[in-house]
Amino acid sequence: QVQLGESGGGLVQPGGSLRLSCTVSGRADSMYAMSWFRQAPGKERVLIAAISWDGRNTDYGDSVQGRFTISRNNAKNTVYLRMDSMKPEDTAVYLCAARTTYSSSSYYSREYSYQFWGQGTQVTVSS
């Protein structure tokens, strides 16, 4: 069974930075496309960033374009989300998602595309 474990959440001041990590355990021999979503209280879950298995192709939500960066290290079965110039509206639970893929260069931007989800990590942006 595949499991995803997120870490790195916490409290950060506006304008600050944070890096989230998500590690895949279990059937780590498969190719996984991965992504980060977030969900704020009373709001829908939205895509933050998606990345292909080979790391060459990425997609970002409009609200974080130019501020957040997704990357991955397949040797460590880990995907990262670097968040810079953070704003109070970035406050949410951030969830990591993964799906098996036969295409090393494809990313997936829809929530329903993903088979596996982490528990989420809280990120709060406040002074």
C-alpha positions in Angstrom: 0.0 0.0 0.0 1.3 3.4 -0.9 1.5 6.0 1.8 2.4 9.7 1.6 3.9 11.6 4.5 4.0 15.4 4.5 6.2 17.6 6.7 7.4 21.2 6.9 4.2 23.0 7.7 3.9 25.7 10.4 3.6 29.4 11.1 5.3 31.9 8.9 5.1 35.7 8.7 3.8 37.4 5.5 6.6 37.7 3.0 8.3 34.7 4.5 9.2 31.3 3.1 8.6 27.7 3.9 9.4 24.4 2.3 7.1 21.4 2.4 8.2 17.8 1.8 6.2 14.7 0.9 7.7 11.3 0.9 6.2 8.2 -0.8 6.6 4.9 0.9 5.3 1.5 0.0 5.3 0.6 -3.7 8.0 3.1 -4.5 9.2 1.2 -7.6 6.4 2.6 -9.7 6.5 5.9 -11.5 4.4 8.5 -9.7 3.2 11.9 -10.9 2.7 14.1 -7.9 1.1 17.3 -6.8 0.3 19.6 -4.0 -3.3 20.8 -3.3 -4.5 23.0 -0.5 -7.8 23.5 1.3 -8.8 26.5 3.4 -11.7 26.3 5.8 -15.0 26.5 4.0 -13.3 26.4 0.6 -12.8 23.8 -2.1 -9.6 21.9 -2.5 -7.5 23.6 -5.2 -4.3 22.7 -7.1 -1.2 24.4 -6.1 1.4 22.6 -8.2 1.8 19.4 -10.2 5.0 17.7 -11.4 5.7 14.9 -13.8 7.7 11.8 -12.8 10.8 13.0 -14.5 10.5 16.5 -13.0 10.7 18.2 -16.3 7.1 19.4 -16.6 5.2 21.3 -14.0 1.9 23.2 -13.6 0.9 25.8 -11.1 -2.3 27.4 -9.8 -2.8 31.0 -10.8 -2.6 32.3 -7.2 0.9 30.9 -6.6 2.5 31.3 -10.0 5.9 32.9 -9.6 6.0 32.5 -5.8 5.9 28.7 -5.3 8.2 26.1 -6.8 7.6 22.3 -7.0 10.5 19.9 -7.4 11.3 16.3 -6.7 14.1 13.9 -5.9 13.2 10.4 -7.1 16.2 8.8 -5.4 14.6 9.9 -2.1 11.0 9.3 -3.3 10.3 12.9 -2.2 8.5 15.9 -3.7 9.0 19.4 -2.4 7.1 22.7 -2.4 9.1 25.8 -1.9 6.9 28.7 -0.9 8.2 32.3 -1.1 6.6 35.7 -0.7 3.9 34.1 1.3 0.6 35.9 1.9 -2.1 35.4 4.6 -4.4 33.9 1.9 -1.9 31.1 1.6 -3.1 29.8 4.9 -4.6 26.3 4.5 -4.0 22.6 4.9 -1.6 21.5 2.2 -2.0 18.0 0.9 0.3 15.9 -1.2 -1.1 13.6 -3.8 0.4 10.9 -6.1 -0.8 8.7 -8.9 0.9 6.0 -10.8 1.7 6.8 -14.4 3.1 5.2 -17.5 4.2 8.6 -18.8 7.4 10.0 -17.3 6.7 13.4 -18.7 3.0 13.9 -17.9 1.6 15.9 -15.0 -2.0 15.9 -13.8 -3.8 18.9 -12.5 -7.2 17.5 -11.6 -8.0 16.3 -8.1 -9.8 13.2 -9.4 -6.7 12.1 -11.2 -5.0 11.1 -8.0 -5.1 7.7 -6.3 -3.1 8.5 -3.1 -3.3 11.3 -0.6 -1.4 12.4 2.4 -3.0 13.5 5.6 -2.1 17.2 5.1 0.0 19.7 6.9 -1.2 23.0 8.2 0.4 26.2 6.9 -0.5 29.5 8.6 0.7 32.9 7.3 0.2 35.5 10.0 2.1 38.3 11.7 
